[in-house]
């Protein structure tokens, strides 16, 4: 969780390389431990980071993955956030 929060903080500062690294680190740990909500949050962060880099296809892939996970876990608040991120990303 701390790595994801570091990624969010870096993303807010537009430190995209740092954000990407933190989200990737958090993703690896979340996958190993089966932490599905954290994994979805990280994928959403990765998608938002890719969108800011101009990588629309990569952004869509990551955000779609997060959206699928949120739907599978029935997390309506986060589903709405991921859908908004898709729109914002232009993907």
N, CA, C and O atoms as a GROMACS GRO file, in nm:
protein
  364
    1UNK      N    1   0.083  -0.119   0.000
    1UNK     CA    2   0.000   0.000   0.000
    1UNK      C    3   0.088   0.125   0.000
    1UNK      O    4   0.056   0.223  -0.067
    2UNK      N    5   0.196   0.122   0.074
    2UNK     CA    6   0.284   0.240   0.080
    2UNK      C    7   0.344   0.271  -0.056
    2UNK      O    8   0.357   0.388  -0.093
    3UNK      N    9   0.381   0.169  -0.132
    3UNK     CA   10   0.436   0.192  -0.265
    3UNK      C   11   0.333   0.254  -0.358
    3UNK      O   12   0.365   0.342  -0.438
    4UNK      N   13   0.209   0.208  -0.348
    4UNK     CA   14   0.103   0.266  -0.430
    4UNK      C   15   0.082   0.413  -0.394
    4UNK      O   16   0.065   0.497  -0.483
    5UNK      N   17   0.082   0.443  -0.267
    5UNK     CA   18   0.066   0.582  -0.225
    5UNK      C   19   0.182   0.668  -0.273
    5UNK      O   20   0.162   0.784  -0.310
    6UNK      N   21   0.302   0.613  -0.272
    6UNK     CA   22   0.416   0.687  -0.327
    6UNK      C   23   0.396   0.711  -0.476
    6UNK      O   24   0.431   0.818  -0.528
    7UNK      N   25   0.340   0.612  -0.546
    7UNK     CA   26   0.310   0.628  -0.688
    7UNK      C   27   0.208   0.737  -0.711
    7UNK      O   28   0.222   0.817  -0.803
    8UNK      N   29   0.104   0.740  -0.629
    8UNK     CA   30   0.000   0.844  -0.642
    8UNK      C   31   0.060   0.983  -0.616
    8UNK      O   32   0.028   1.079  -0.686
    9UNK      N   33   0.145   0.991  -0.516
    9UNK     CA   34   0.209   1.119  -0.485
    9UNK      C   35   0.298   1.165  -0.601
    9UNK      O   36   0.295   1.282  -0.639
   10UNK      N   37   0.376   1.074  -0.655
   10UNK     CA   38   0.462   1.108  -0.769
   10UNK      C   39   0.378   1.147  -0.890
   10UNK      O   40   0.414   1.239  -0.964
   11UNK      N   41   0.267   1.078  -0.911
   11UNK     CA   42   0.179   1.110  -1.023
   11UNK      C   43   0.122   1.251  -1.008
   11UNK      O   44   0.114   1.326  -1.105
   12UNK      N   45   0.083   1.286  -0.888
   12UNK     CA   46   0.029   1.420  -0.863
   12UNK      C   47   0.134   1.529  -0.890
   12UNK      O   48   0.099   1.640  -0.930
   13UNK      N   49   0.261   1.496  -0.868
   13UNK     CA   50   0.370   1.591  -0.895
   13UNK      C   51   0.418   1.583  -1.039
   13UNK      O   52   0.507   1.658  -1.079
   14UNK      N   53   0.359   1.493  -1.116
   14UNK     CA   54   0.397   1.469  -1.256
   14UNK      C   55   0.541   1.413  -1.268
   14UNK      O   56   0.608   1.435  -1.368
   15UNK      N   57   0.585   1.343  -1.165
   15UNK     CA   58   0.712   1.271  -1.170
   15UNK      C   59   0.680   1.132  -1.225
   15UNK      O   60   0.672   1.034  -1.150
   16UNK      N   61   0.660   1.125  -1.356
   16UNK     CA   62   0.604   1.005  -1.418
   16UNK      C   63   0.694   0.882  -1.410
   16UNK      O   64   0.643   0.771  -1.395
   17UNK      N   65   0.824   0.900  -1.419
   17UNK     CA   66   0.914   0.785  -1.406
   17UNK      C   67   0.906   0.724  -1.267
   17UNK      O   68   0.904   0.602  -1.251
   18UNK      N   69   0.903   0.810  -1.167
   18UNK     CA   70   0.893   0.763  -1.028
   18UNK      C   71   0.758   0.696  -1.006
   18UNK      O   72   0.751   0.589  -0.946
   19UNK      N   73   0.652   0.759  -1.055
   19UNK     CA   74   0.518   0.701  -1.040
   19UNK      C   75   0.511   0.562  -1.103
   19UNK      O   76   0.463   0.467  -1.040
   20UNK      N   77   0.560   0.550  -1.224
   20UNK     CA   78   0.556   0.420  -1.294
   20UNK      C   79   0.633   0.314  -1.215
   20UNK      O   80   0.586   0.202  -1.200
   21UNK      N   81   0.750   0.350  -1.166
   21UNK     CA   82   0.831   0.255  -1.090
   21UNK      C   83   0.760   0.209  -0.963
   21UNK      O   84   0.759   0.090  -0.931
   22UNK      N   85   0.701   0.303  -0.890
   22UNK     CA   86   0.633   0.267  -0.765
   22UNK      C   87   0.511   0.180  -0.791
   22UNK      O   88   0.486   0.083  -0.720
   23UNK      N   89   0.433   0.216  -0.894
   23UNK     CA   90   0.315   0.135  -0.925
   23UNK      C   91   0.356  -0.006  -0.968
   23UNK      O   92   0.291  -0.104  -0.931
   24UNK      N   93   0.464  -0.017  -1.044
   24UNK     CA   94   0.511  -0.150  -1.088
   24UNK      C   95   0.558  -0.233  -0.969
   24UNK      O   96   0.529  -0.352  -0.961
   25UNK      N   97   0.631  -0.171  -0.877
   25UNK     CA   98   0.676  -0.242  -0.757
   25UNK      C   99   0.557  -0.289  -0.675
   25UNK      O  100   0.552  -0.404  -0.630
   26UNK      N  101   0.461  -0.201  -0.656
   26UNK     CA  102   0.342  -0.236  -0.578
   26UNK      C  103   0.262  -0.346  -0.647
   26UNK      O  104   0.208  -0.435  -0.581
   27UNK      N  105   0.255  -0.341  -0.780
   27UNK     CA  106   0.183  -0.443  -0.856
   27UNK      C  107   0.246  -0.580  -0.834
   27UNK      O  108   0.175  -0.678  -0.810
   28UNK      N  109   0.377  -0.587  -0.842
   28UNK     CA  110   0.446  -0.715  -0.823
   28UNK      C  111   0.417  -0.774  -0.685
   28UNK      O  112   0.390  -0.893  -0.672
   29UNK      N  113   0.424  -0.691  -0.583
   29UNK     CA  114   0.397  -0.739  -0.447
   29UNK      C  115   0.251  -0.778  -0.429
   29UNK      O  116   0.221  -0.879  -0.364
   30UNK      N  117   0.160  -0.701  -0.485
   30UNK     CA  118   0.017  -0.731  -0.473
   30UNK      C  119  -0.016  -0.863  -0.543
   30UNK      O  120  -0.096  -0.941  -0.493
   31UNK      N  121   0.045  -0.887  -0.659
   31UNK     CA  122   0.021  -1.013  -0.731
   31UNK      C  123   0.069  -1.132  -0.650
   31UNK      O  124  -0.002  -1.232  -0.638
   32UNK      N  125   0.188  -1.121  -0.593
   32UNK     CA  126   0.245  -1.230  -0.512
   32UNK      C  127   0.156  -1.265  -0.395
   32UNK      O  128   0.146  -1.382  -0.356
   33UNK      N  129   0.092  -1.165  -0.338
   33UNK     CA  130   0.015  -1.183  -0.215
   33UNK      C  131  -0.136  -1.196  -0.238
   33UNK      O  132  -0.212  -1.211  -0.142
   34UNK      N  133  -0.178  -1.191  -0.364
   34UNK     CA  134  -0.320  -1.205  -0.394
   34UNK      C  135  -0.405  -1.090  -0.343
   34UNK      O  136  -0.521  -1.110  -0.306
   35UNK      N  137  -0.350  -0.972  -0.342
   35UNK     CA  138  -0.420  -0.853  -0.292
   35UNK      C  139  -0.492  -0.786  -0.409
   35UNK      O  140  -0.443  -0.688  -0.466
   36UNK      N  141  -0.608  -0.839  -0.443
   36UNK     CA  142  -0.679  -0.796  -0.564
   36UNK      C  143  -0.716  -0.648  -0.565
   36UNK      O  144  -0.694  -0.582  -0.666
   37UNK      N  145  -0.771  -0.593  -0.458
   37UNK     CA  146  -0.804  -0.450  -0.463
   37UNK      C  147  -0.680  -0.362  -0.485
   37UNK      O  148  -0.683  -0.268  -0.564
   38UNK      N  149  -0.572  -0.394  -0.416
   38UNK     CA  150  -0.448  -0.318  -0.434
   38UNK      C  151  -0.396  -0.332  -0.576
   38UNK      O  152  -0.348  -0.236  -0.635
   39UNK      N  153  -0.405  -0.450  -0.630
   39UNK     CA  154  -0.362  -0.475  -0.767
   39UNK      C  155  -0.443  -0.389  -0.865
   39UNK      O  156  -0.387  -0.329  -0.957
   40UNK      N  157  -0.572  -0.384  -0.846
   40UNK     CA  158  -0.657  -0.302  -0.933
   40UNK      C  159  -0.621  -0.154  -0.920
   40UNK      O  160  -0.613  -0.083  -1.021
   41UNK      N  161  -0.600  -0.108  -0.798
   41UNK     CA  162  -0.562   0.033  -0.777
   41UNK      C  163  -0.430   0.065  -0.847
   41UNK      O  164  -0.415   0.171  -0.909
   42UNK      N  165  -0.336  -0.026  -0.838
   42UNK     CA  166  -0.206  -0.006  -0.904
   42UNK      C  167  -0.221  -0.001  -1.055
   42UNK      O  168  -0.160   0.082  -1.122
   43UNK      N  169  -0.303  -0.089  -1.109
   43UNK     CA  170  -0.324  -0.089  -1.255
   43UNK      C  171  -0.391   0.039  -1.300
   43UNK      O  172  -0.360   0.090  -1.408
   44UNK      N  173  -0.482   0.092  -1.220
   44UNK     CA  174  -0.542   0.220  -1.253
   44UNK      C  175  -0.436   0.330  -1.252
   44UNK      O  176  -0.434   0.415  -1.340
   45UNK      N  177  -0.348   0.328  -1.153
   45UNK     CA  178  -0.239   0.425  -1.148
   45UNK      C  179  -0.145   0.413  -1.266
   45UNK      O  180  -0.099   0.514  -1.320
   46UNK      N  181  -0.115   0.291  -1.305
   46UNK     CA  182  -0.030   0.268  -1.423
   46UNK      C  183  -0.097   0.326  -1.547
   46UNK      O  184  -0.033   0.390  -1.630
   47UNK      N  185  -0.226   0.302  -1.559
   47UNK     CA  186  -0.300   0.355  -1.674
   47UNK      C  187  -0.299   0.506  -1.678
   47UNK      O  188  -0.279   0.566  -1.783
   48UNK      N  189  -0.321   0.569  -1.563
   48UNK     CA  190  -0.319   0.715  -1.558
   48UNK      C  191  -0.180   0.769  -1.591
   48UNK      O  192  -0.167   0.872  -1.657
   49UNK      N  193  -0.076   0.700  -1.545
   49UNK     CA  194   0.062   0.741  -1.576
   49UNK      C  195   0.088   0.730  -1.725
   49UNK      O  196   0.145   0.822  -1.785
   50UNK      N  197   0.048   0.619  -1.784
   50UNK     CA  198   0.068   0.601  -1.929
   50UNK      C  199  -0.008   0.706  -2.009
   50UNK      O  200   0.040   0.755  -2.111
   51UNK      N  201  -0.127   0.741  -1.962
   51UNK     CA  202  -0.206   0.844  -2.032
   51UNK      C  203  -0.132   0.977  -2.031
   51UNK      O  204  -0.129   1.047  -2.132
   52UNK      N  205  -0.074   1.013  -1.919
   52UNK     CA  206   0.001   1.139  -1.911
   52UNK      C  207   0.126   1.137  -1.997
   52UNK      O  208   0.174   1.242  -2.040
   53UNK      N  209   0.178   1.018  -2.023
   53UNK     CA  210   0.293   1.005  -2.112
   53UNK      C  211   0.253   1.006  -2.259
   53UNK      O  212   0.338   1.012  -2.348
   54UNK      N  213   0.122   1.001  -2.285
   54UNK     CA  214   0.075   1.001  -2.423
   54UNK      C  215   0.059   0.862  -2.482
   54UNK      O  216   0.035   0.849  -2.602
   55UNK      N  217   0.072   0.758  -2.400
   55UNK     CA  218   0.059   0.620  -2.446
   55UNK      C  219  -0.087   0.576  -2.430
   55UNK      O  220  -0.123   0.511  -2.331
   56UNK      N  221  -0.170   0.612  -2.527
   56UNK     CA  222  -0.313   0.584  -2.517
   56UNK      C  223  -0.344   0.434  -2.513
   56UNK      O  224  -0.428   0.390  -2.435
   57UNK      N  225  -0.277   0.358  -2.596
   57UNK     CA  226  -0.303   0.214  -2.600
   57UNK      C  227  -0.264   0.149  -2.468
   57UNK      O  228  -0.338   0.066  -2.414
   58UNK      N  229  -0.149   0.186  -2.415
   58UNK     CA  230  -0.105   0.131  -2.287
   58UNK      C  231  -0.195   0.174  -2.174
   58UNK      O  232  -0.221   0.096  -2.082
   59UNK      N  233  -0.242   0.299  -2.180
   59UNK     CA  234  -0.334   0.349  -2.078
   59UNK      C  235  -0.463   0.269  -2.080
   59UNK      O  236  -0.514   0.227  -1.976
   60UNK      N  237  -0.516   0.250  -2.200
   60UNK     CA  238  -0.643   0.175  -2.212
   60UNK      C  239  -0.627   0.034  -2.160
   60UNK      O  240  -0.715  -0.016  -2.089
   61UNK      N  241  -0.518  -0.032  -2.193
   61UNK     CA  242  -0.494  -0.169  -2.148
   61UNK      C  243  -0.493  -0.177  -1.995
   61UNK      O  244  -0.560  -0.263  -1.937
   62UNK      N  245  -0.418  -0.089  -1.931
   62UNK     CA  246  -0.407  -0.093  -1.786
   62UNK      C  247  -0.538  -0.055  -1.718
   62UNK      O  248  -0.579  -0.118  -1.620
   63UNK      N  249  -0.605   0.048  -1.769
   63UNK     CA  250  -0.731   0.091  -1.708
   63UNK      C  251  -0.839  -0.014  -1.730
   63UNK      O  252  -0.920  -0.039  -1.640
   64UNK      N  253  -0.842  -0.076  -1.847
   64UNK     CA  254  -0.938  -0.184  -1.872
   64UNK      C  255  -0.916  -0.300  -1.774
   64UNK      O  256  -1.012  -0.359  -1.725
   65UNK      N  257  -0.790  -0.333  -1.747
   65UNK     CA  258  -0.759  -0.440  -1.652
   65UNK      C  259  -0.810  -0.404  -1.513
   65UNK      O  260  -0.870  -0.487  -1.444
   66UNK      N  261  -0.786  -0.280  -1.472
   66UNK     CA  262  -0.835  -0.235  -1.341
   66UNK      C  263  -0.987  -0.238  -1.338
   66UNK      O  264  -1.046  -0.283  -1.239
   67UNK      N  265  -1.050  -0.191  -1.443
   67UNK     CA  266  -1.196  -0.187  -1.450
   67UNK      C  267  -1.254  -0.328  -1.440
   67UNK      O  268  -1.353  -0.349  -1.369
   68UNK      N  269  -1.194  -0.422  -1.508
   68UNK     CA  270  -1.241  -0.561  -1.500
   68UNK      C  271  -1.230  -0.616  -1.359
   68UNK      O  272  -1.319  -0.688  -1.313
   69UNK      N  273  -1.121  -0.583  -1.292
   69UNK     CA  274  -1.103  -0.631  -1.155
   69UNK      C  275  -1.203  -0.565  -1.061
   69UNK      O  276  -1.260  -0.632  -0.974
   70UNK      N  277  -1.224  -0.435  -1.076
   70UNK     CA  278  -1.322  -0.366  -0.992
   70UNK      C  279  -1.462  -0.426  -1.013
   70UNK      O  280  -1.537  -0.445  -0.917
   71UNK      N  281  -1.497  -0.455  -1.137
   71UNK     CA  282  -1.628  -0.514  -1.164
   71UNK      C  283  -1.640  -0.653  -1.101
   71UNK      O  284  -1.743  -0.687  -1.044
   72UNK      N  285  -1.534  -0.733  -1.112
   72UNK     CA  286  -1.536  -0.867  -1.054
   72UNK      C  287  -1.550  -0.864  -0.902
   72UNK      O  288  -1.605  -0.956  -0.842
   73UNK      N  289  -1.499  -0.758  -0.841
   73UNK     CA  290  -1.508  -0.745  -0.696
   73UNK      C  291  -1.628  -0.660  -0.652
   73UNK      O  292  -1.646  -0.634  -0.533
   74UNK      N  293  -1.710  -0.617  -0.748
   74UNK     CA  294  -1.828  -0.535  -0.721
   74UNK      C  295  -1.792  -0.412  -0.637
   74UNK      O  296  -1.844  -0.393  -0.526
   75UNK      N  297  -1.703  -0.328  -0.692
   75UNK     CA  298  -1.658  -0.206  -0.625
   75UNK      C  299  -1.707  -0.085  -0.705
   75UNK      O  300  -1.631  -0.028  -0.782
   76UNK      N  301  -1.834  -0.045  -0.686
   76UNK     CA  302  -1.893   0.059  -0.770
   76UNK      C  303  -1.822   0.193  -0.768
   76UNK      O  304  -1.811   0.259  -0.871
   77UNK      N  305  -1.774   0.236  -0.652
   77UNK     CA  306  -1.703   0.364  -0.646
   77UNK      C  307  -1.581   0.361  -0.738
   77UNK      O  308  -1.557   0.456  -0.813
   78UNK      N  309  -1.506   0.253  -0.732
   78UNK     CA  310  -1.384   0.242  -0.811
   78UNK      C  311  -1.414   0.214  -0.958
   78UNK      O  312  -1.336   0.253  -1.046
   79UNK      N  313  -1.524   0.148  -0.986
   79UNK     CA  314  -1.566   0.130  -1.125
   79UNK      C  315  -1.588   0.267  -1.188
   79UNK      O  316  -1.541   0.293  -1.299
   80UNK      N  317  -1.658   0.354  -1.118
   80UNK     CA  318  -1.682   0.489  -1.168
   80UNK      C  319  -1.552   0.566  -1.187
   80UNK      O  320  -1.537   0.638  -1.286
   81UNK      N  321  -1.458   0.551  -1.094
   81UNK     CA  322  -1.329   0.619  -1.107
   81UNK      C  323  -1.251   0.570  -1.228
   81UNK      O  324  -1.191   0.649  -1.300
   82UNK      N  325  -1.253   0.438  -1.250
   82UNK     CA  326  -1.182   0.382  -1.364
   82UNK      C  327  -1.246   0.424  -1.495
   82UNK      O  328  -1.177   0.454  -1.592
   83UNK      N  329  -1.380   0.427  -1.499
   83UNK     CA  330  -1.449   0.473  -1.621
   83UNK      C  331  -1.414   0.618  -1.649
   83UNK      O  332  -1.394   0.656  -1.765
   84UNK      N  333  -1.408   0.700  -1.546
   84UNK     CA  334  -1.371   0.841  -1.563
   84UNK      C  335  -1.226   0.852  -1.612
   84UNK      O  336  -1.195   0.938  -1.695
   85UNK      N  337  -1.139   0.767  -1.562
   85UNK     CA  338  -0.999   0.768  -1.606
   85UNK      C  339  -0.988   0.732  -1.754
   85UNK      O  340  -0.904   0.787  -1.825
   86UNK      N  341  -1.072   0.639  -1.800
   86UNK     CA  342  -1.074   0.604  -1.943
   86UNK      C  343  -1.109   0.726  -2.027
   86UNK      O  344  -1.046   0.755  -2.128
   87UNK      N  345  -1.211   0.797  -1.983
   87UNK     CA  346  -1.254   0.917  -2.056
   87UNK      C  347  -1.145   1.022  -2.053
   87UNK      O  348  -1.112   1.081  -2.156
   88UNK      N  349  -1.088   1.045  -1.935
   88UNK     CA  350  -0.983   1.147  -1.921
   88UNK      C  351  -0.858   1.114  -2.003
   88UNK      O  352  -0.789   1.204  -2.052
   89UNK      N  353  -0.830   0.985  -2.018
   89UNK     CA  354  -0.709   0.943  -2.088
   89UNK      C  355  -0.722   0.960  -2.239
   89UNK      O  356  -0.622   0.964  -2.311
   90UNK      N  357  -0.845   0.969  -2.287
   90UNK     CA  358  -0.866   0.980  -2.431
   90UNK      C  359  -0.848   0.846  -2.500
   90UNK      O  360  -0.842   0.839  -2.623
   91UNK      N  361  -0.839   0.740  -2.422
   91UNK     CA  362  -0.815   0.607  -2.480
   91UNK      C  363  -0.946   0.543  -2.525
   91UNK      O  364  -0.945   0.431  -2.576
   0.00000   0.00000   0.00000
